[in-house]
Amino acid sequence: MEENRFTWNLEDIYPDEQAWYQDLSKAKELTAKLAAMQGKVCQDGHTLLEALDLSTKCSEYIAKLFTYASCHYDAQMGNAGYKKLYETICGENSAAAEQTSFLMPELMELTRESFDRLCAQVPELALYTHYIEDLLSQKEHILDERSEQMLVRMQDIHSSFKKIYTDLRINDTKNEEIADSQGNKLGAFFSSLIKSHLST
């Protein structure tokens, strides 16, 4: 029990990996539905509401999936299973971002006046008023669809280099052993340094 005092309980997020993969499938389905709306997002209030709801749900699923996978991976970077989970959600996040890169440019077609008119037709859209206001305030920084896709791909390249570095640092770097106050040998990893400190 004492060893778990400073660890997170990831079962609060998912009870097991099967549940994680089930949500991964749901995230892919939602992404596909949103991607199918390309070119139609702002055609009417109901379509806009559906697109915004799908985008929100996709983000929630991916955030939850990523938290579970990254926490496991951060705790045990040498574990092949956790590495697979982490790389899987990173790949899905990149794929989802590229598939839905049209969304921001299409939302930029809105003005505050046109959004208010759509809200009058579909009152539920009012939930997204602050989001749309914030988005429109950044209008000059939103790129066209092709440029947004290119930006996503550049982020993927950056992530790939980071993954390579992490693999080399964690799996291919030999670390010297250190001893805690009881003389127990520990690998010189950050987590081991913490354990050694707590044992003093």
C-alpha positions as CSV (number, residue, x, y, z in Angstrom):
1,M,0.0,0.0,0.0
2,E,2.9,2.3,0.9
3,E,4.4,1.9,-2.6
4,N,1.2,3.0,-4.2
5,R,0.9,6.1,-2.1
6,F,2.4,8.4,-4.7
7,T,0.9,6.7,-7.8
8,W,-2.2,7.4,-9.8
9,N,-5.1,4.9,-10.0
10,L,-5.8,4.7,-13.8
11,E,-8.7,2.3,-13.2
12,D,-10.6,5.4,-12.4
13,I,-10.3,6.3,-16.1
14,Y,-10.6,2.8,-17.6
15,P,-11.0,-0.5,-15.7
16,D,-8.9,-2.3,-18.3
17,E,-7.4,-2.0,-21.8
18,Q,-10.4,-3.6,-23.4
19,A,-12.5,-0.6,-22.3
20,W,-9.8,1.7,-23.6
21,Y,-10.0,0.1,-27.1
22,Q,-13.8,0.3,-27.0
23,D,-13.6,4.1,-26.6
24,L,-10.9,4.3,-29.2
25,S,-13.4,2.7,-31.7
26,K,-16.0,5.2,-30.6
27,A,-13.6,8.1,-31.2
28,K,-12.8,6.8,-34.7
29,E,-16.6,6.6,-35.5
30,L,-17.2,10.1,-34.3
31,T,-14.3,11.4,-36.3
32,A,-15.6,9.7,-39.4
33,K,-19.0,11.3,-38.9
34,L,-17.5,14.7,-38.5
35,A,-15.3,14.2,-41.5
36,A,-18.3,13.4,-43.6
37,M,-19.7,16.8,-42.9
38,Q,-17.0,18.6,-44.8
39,G,-18.3,21.5,-46.9
40,K,-21.7,21.5,-45.1
41,V,-20.8,22.7,-41.5
42,C,-22.4,26.1,-41.7
43,Q,-25.2,25.4,-44.2
44,D,-27.8,25.6,-41.4
45,G,-28.2,25.7,-37.6
46,H,-28.9,22.0,-37.1
47,T,-25.9,21.0,-39.1
48,L,-23.6,23.5,-37.3
49,L,-24.9,22.2,-33.9
50,E,-24.2,18.6,-35.0
51,A,-20.7,19.4,-36.1
52,L,-19.9,21.3,-32.9
53,D,-21.3,18.5,-30.8
54,L,-19.3,15.9,-32.7
55,S,-16.1,18.0,-32.4
56,T,-16.6,18.3,-28.7
57,K,-17.2,14.6,-28.2
58,C,-14.2,13.7,-30.3
59,S,-12.0,16.0,-28.2
60,E,-13.3,14.5,-24.9
61,Y,-12.7,10.9,-26.0
62,I,-9.2,11.6,-27.3
63,A,-8.3,13.5,-24.2
64,K,-9.4,10.6,-22.0
65,L,-7.7,8.0,-24.1
66,F,-4.5,10.0,-24.2
67,T,-4.4,10.6,-20.4
68,Y,-4.8,6.9,-19.7
69,A,-2.1,5.9,-22.3
70,S,0.4,8.6,-21.5
71,C,0.2,8.1,-17.7
72,H,0.9,4.4,-18.1
73,Y,3.7,5.1,-20.6
74,D,5.2,7.8,-18.4
75,A,5.3,5.4,-15.4
76,Q,6.8,2.5,-17.4
77,M,8.4,3.7,-20.6
78,G,10.2,0.4,-21.1
79,N,6.8,-1.5,-21.2
80,A,6.1,-2.5,-24.8
81,G,2.3,-2.7,-24.1
82,Y,2.1,0.8,-22.7
83,K,4.3,2.1,-25.5
84,K,1.8,0.6,-28.0
85,L,-1.2,2.3,-26.3
86,Y,0.7,5.6,-26.3
87,E,1.7,5.4,-29.9
88,T,-1.8,4.2,-30.9
89,I,-3.5,7.2,-29.5
90,C,-0.9,9.6,-30.8
91,G,-1.5,8.2,-34.2
92,E,-5.2,8.4,-33.9
93,N,-5.0,12.0,-32.6
94,S,-2.9,13.0,-35.7
95,A,-5.3,11.2,-38.1
96,A,-8.3,12.8,-36.5
97,A,-6.7,16.2,-36.7
98,E,-6.0,15.8,-40.3
99,Q,-9.4,14.4,-41.2
100,T,-11.1,17.3,-39.5
101,S,-8.7,20.1,-40.5
102,F,-11.5,21.6,-42.6
103,L,-13.5,22.5,-39.6
104,M,-11.8,25.6,-38.4
105,P,-11.6,27.2,-41.9
106,E,-15.4,26.5,-42.4
107,L,-16.3,28.0,-39.1
108,M,-14.4,31.1,-40.1
109,E,-17.1,31.6,-42.7
110,L,-19.3,32.6,-39.8
111,T,-19.8,36.2,-38.6
112,R,-21.3,37.1,-35.2
113,E,-24.4,38.2,-37.1
114,S,-24.8,35.0,-39.1
115,F,-24.2,32.9,-35.9
116,D,-26.9,34.9,-34.1
117,R,-29.3,34.2,-36.9
118,L,-28.6,30.5,-36.7
119,C,-29.0,30.6,-32.9
120,A,-32.5,32.1,-33.5
121,Q,-33.3,29.0,-35.6
122,V,-31.7,26.5,-33.2
123,P,-31.5,27.9,-29.6
124,E,-29.3,25.0,-28.5
125,L,-26.5,26.6,-30.4
126,A,-26.3,29.3,-27.7
127,L,-24.2,26.8,-25.7
128,Y,-21.3,27.5,-28.1
129,T,-21.6,31.3,-28.1
130,H,-18.4,31.9,-26.1
131,Y,-16.5,29.3,-28.2
132,I,-17.6,31.0,-31.5
133,E,-16.7,34.4,-30.1
134,D,-13.3,33.2,-29.1
135,L,-12.8,31.6,-32.5
136,L,-13.8,34.6,-34.5
137,S,-11.4,36.8,-32.4
138,Q,-8.6,34.6,-33.8
139,K,-9.8,34.7,-37.4
140,E,-6.6,36.3,-38.8
141,H,-4.6,33.4,-37.4
142,I,-6.7,30.6,-38.9
143,L,-5.2,29.2,-42.1
144,D,-7.0,27.7,-45.1
145,E,-7.8,24.0,-45.2
146,R,-4.7,23.0,-47.1
147,S,-2.4,25.0,-44.8
148,E,-4.1,23.6,-41.7
149,Q,-3.5,20.0,-43.0
150,M,0.1,20.9,-43.7
151,L,0.5,22.2,-40.1
152,V,-0.9,19.0,-38.7
153,R,1.6,17.0,-40.7
154,M,4.5,19.2,-39.5
155,Q,3.4,18.5,-36.0
156,D,3.5,14.8,-36.7
157,I,7.1,15.1,-37.9
158,H,8.0,16.9,-34.7
159,S,6.3,14.2,-32.6
160,S,8.1,11.5,-34.5
161,F,11.5,12.9,-33.6
162,K,10.4,13.2,-30.0
163,K,9.3,9.5,-29.9
164,I,12.7,8.5,-31.4
165,Y,14.6,10.5,-28.8
166,T,12.4,9.0,-26.0
167,D,13.0,5.4,-27.2
168,L,16.7,5.9,-27.4
169,R,16.8,7.6,-23.9
170,I,14.6,5.0,-22.2
171,N,15.3,1.7,-24.0
172,D,18.8,2.0,-25.4
173,T,20.6,4.0,-22.7
174,K,22.3,2.0,-20.0
175,N,22.0,3.6,-16.6
176,E,24.1,3.0,-13.5
177,E,22.6,1.6,-10.4
178,I,22.0,3.6,-7.2
179,A,21.3,2.4,-3.7
180,D,18.7,3.6,-1.3
181,S,19.2,4.0,2.5
182,Q,18.6,0.3,3.0
183,G,21.2,-0.6,0.4
184,N,18.6,-1.8,-2.2
185,K,19.9,-1.4,-5.8
186,L,17.7,0.7,-8.1
187,G,18.1,1.7,-11.7
188,A,19.1,5.4,-12.1
189,F,15.7,6.4,-13.5
190,F,13.7,9.5,-12.3
191,S,11.2,7.2,-10.5
192,S,14.0,5.4,-8.8
193,L,15.5,8.6,-7.6
194,I,12.2,9.5,-6.0
195,K,11.9,6.1,-4.3
196,S,15.5,6.5,-3.0
197,H,14.7,9.9,-1.6
198,L,11.5,8.8,0.1
199,S,13.3,5.9,1.8
200,T,15.7,8.2,3.6
